[in-house]
């Protein structure tokens, strides 16, 4: 399975393609929410844990729910995110958080960990890869802070 992370830097905004709707159909809503929850549990103990409300159990649960609602909607499921939070406007929603290219890589690496086992749940590699491609490009849009190793002349 190809879950490759391509380089990114502040300002990269390539066109985003949504995952195949078959991904949502194969994984189902309950397993989708479980996958997002697993991802967040990994984030909770990662080097980027400071980007998440890990010290407030209710806020952390809300963050998981909002993330799952958004991803389900993006993958062709019900418009839960729009119903509860309004239009996504993800760049604006993430603006208060310092997201570097390095943080993006960590976020994606942890998603790769929870996506790979979906093959064992009967989700096709093709559909997993379509979701991965969405995450991989979408995440470039979320980088909003220069990397520590970025030099300005």
C-alpha angles and dihedrals in degrees: 000000000000111000097154123165113217121205119267139180138186109296098027107138108163120172113280123222119197122236119266109274086232088072090064091043093051098043098041126210099276093051090043091056090046090052092051090047091052089050091052092048088055091047089052091068098032132104089261096051089119089073090065133063093248095152095059112062094197094049090046090052089048091051090052091049094048091048092049092046091052095046093045090051093047090052094055100270127124118312094250094145095053091046094052104028108018126235110355101239087172096178091058093043091053096043094098090060123077101233113181129185087256092054088050090055092052091048091051095044089056091048089053088056093057096039099054095065092055088085086070088055091057098261110141121243088234092058094043089051091050090055090045092053089053092050093044095054097034090054090059088063091056095058103107105156130064116250118255089244094052113115124206120205 
